[in-house]
Amino acid sequence: MISRIFTLIFLLSMPQWLFAQDIPDFSANYLVRLKGLSAGELKRELSTNIDGSRTFSSKSQAKGIFAFFKPDLVEETSIWLQKGKIIQPQSYLYQRTGGKKDKYLNLSFDWENHIVNIDNKKQTWALDAKPYTFDKLTYQLALMSDLGQKKKEFSYQIADSHKLKTYNIIILGTEIITTPLGKIEAIKLVRQRSSKSQRQTTLWCAPALNYLPVRIEHIEKDGTNFTAELRRLKGIDITSAFEKKVAKTSALPSH
């Protein structure tokens, strides 16, 4: 009885944002392939800070022979707050280093004045921020959250360099796909681009994993095909999400 009372006191003293998290903290590792060949890795991590804000980070780098041709390390970090069901970015940092041309981009969201302040180390400028403006990382969490709320239409304003871009995403259907972790049911989505664009980005988001993308495919305008497939995941239970793999055994020779 005493232990139950202490447990209740502990729960009541916890900040309320802990109870409002739609997406739990997680760490995901993706295998990146270029034209079907293993080319590198993508790591994504969502964590909760002491003040209740949350950090979503992404890190990608080529491996093996591909690192010789494209040694760039790309790191992104977004800090955001949960406002009810709304994900509200506070800051975003993009850094690309190690290659022929480094790139730096820092976004600071001033929601009181509805402005996004941008700095690329060469110049600074500001964009008007609409109520549902995201950066390139937080919109992906917003998509997961919207899928969890059973929404069918997805349109996001993305602060990117000198202008706001609109990302429209549509659902193509549901598929059973195979990943390094096994087979899993996923919702297939594609980003709609202009009719002139030859680029294509497709996502497969798994309902059993809080709609986390388990496969990402991007086709460049020259036809180059990149894929990223989930191969490790911590923080989200995968016990019953994937179909069990059946070990293959060779037949014994007959006598």
Buried (B, 14 or more C-beta within 10 A) or exposed (E): EEEEEEEEEEEEEEEEBEEEEBBEBBBBBBBBBBEEEEBBBBBBBBEBEEEEBBBBBBBBBBEEEBBEEBEBBBBBBBBBBBEEEEBBBBBBBBBBEEBEEEEEBBBBBEBEEEBBBBBBEEEEEEBEBEEEBBBBBBBBBBBBBBBBEEEEEBEBBBBBEEEBEEBEBEBEEEEEBEBEBEBBBBBBBBBBEEEEEEEBBBBBBBBBBBBBBBBBBBBEEEEEEBBBBBBBBEBBEBEEBBEEEEEEEEEEEEE
